[in-house]
Amino acid sequence: MSDSKIETLKTLVEKNPNNPLGRYGLANEYMKLEMYREAIEQIEAYLKLKDDQGAVYRILGEALLKLGKKQEAKEAYRKGIEAAERHGHPGMAAEFEDTLELID
């Protein structure tokens, strides 16, 4: 998306740092722009605010892999499996298990 979308979301998060959806949206936009460190920062802040159902761990795992942090990515996917199972999303858990097998 455009810089204006990033700026809008940054403003939203600055006004309300405890808004998990703003942080999630900002993380997604950073991922689109390949700003992986910034995405990870937002995801970590998001996870302090909300018990995610699993999807945010996909973003976290992908960002960590892009930065070459395989062990941290594996841990993110493991936590994603736990979250997905806890919230009744077996398909997502299976997807994360498959991804874990592909990380060497």
C-alpha positions in Angstrom: 0.0 0.0 0.0 1.0 3.6 -0.1 2.9 5.6 2.4 -0.3 7.4 3.3 -1.7 4.0 4.6 1.4 3.5 6.7 1.2 7.1 8.0 -2.5 6.7 8.8 -1.9 3.5 10.8 1.1 5.0 12.5 -1.0 7.9 13.6 -3.7 5.5 14.8 -1.1 3.6 16.9 0.4 6.8 18.3 -3.0 8.0 19.4 -3.9 4.6 20.9 -0.9 2.4 21.5 -3.1 -0.3 23.0 -5.1 -0.7 19.8 -4.2 -4.3 18.6 -5.9 -3.9 15.2 -3.9 -0.8 14.4 -0.7 -2.7 15.2 -1.8 -5.7 13.2 -2.6 -3.5 10.2 0.7 -1.7 10.5 2.6 -5.0 10.6 0.8 -6.1 7.5 1.7 -3.0 5.6 5.3 -3.2 6.7 5.4 -6.8 5.4 4.1 -5.6 2.0 7.0 -3.1 1.9 9.5 -5.7 3.0 10.1 -3.7 6.2 10.5 -6.9 8.3 12.1 -5.5 11.4 9.3 -2.9 11.7 6.7 -5.6 11.2 8.2 -7.7 13.9 8.1 -4.8 16.3 4.4 -4.2 15.7 3.6 -7.9 16.0 5.5 -8.2 19.3 3.5 -5.1 20.6 0.3 -6.7 19.2 0.9 -10.0 21.1 1.3 -8.1 24.4 -2.2 -6.7 23.8 -4.1 -9.6 22.4 -4.3 -13.4 22.4 -4.2 -14.1 18.7 -5.9 -17.0 17.1 -2.8 -17.9 15.1 -2.7 -15.7 11.9 -0.2 -13.2 13.3 2.3 -15.9 13.9 2.3 -16.6 10.2 3.4 -13.0 9.6 6.0 -13.2 12.4 7.4 -16.4 11.1 7.6 -15.1 7.5 9.3 -11.9 8.7 11.8 -13.8 10.8 12.6 -16.1 7.9 13.2 -13.1 5.6 15.7 -11.9 8.1 17.4 -15.3 8.2 16.4 -16.0 11.8 15.3 -19.6 11.3 15.2 -20.8 14.9 13.1 -17.8 15.9 10.8 -18.4 13.0 10.4 -22.0 14.1 9.4 -20.8 17.6 6.9 -18.4 16.1 5.3 -21.2 14.1 5.2 -23.4 17.2 3.4 -20.7 19.1 1.1 -20.3 16.1 0.2 -24.0 16.3 -0.6 -23.7 20.0 -2.7 -20.6 19.4 -4.5 -22.1 16.4 -5.3 -25.3 18.4 -6.4 -23.3 21.4 -8.9 -21.3 19.3 -10.2 -24.3 17.3 -8.3 -23.8 14.0 -6.9 -27.2 13.1 -6.3 -26.2 9.4 -4.1 -23.3 10.4 -2.2 -25.5 12.9 -1.6 -28.1 10.2 -0.4 -25.4 7.8 2.1 -24.2 10.4 3.2 -27.8 11.0 3.8 -28.2 7.3 5.8 -24.9 7.2 7.9 -26.1 10.1 8.9 -29.2 8.2 10.1 -27.0 5.3 12.4 -24.9 7.4 15.9 -26.5 7.4 
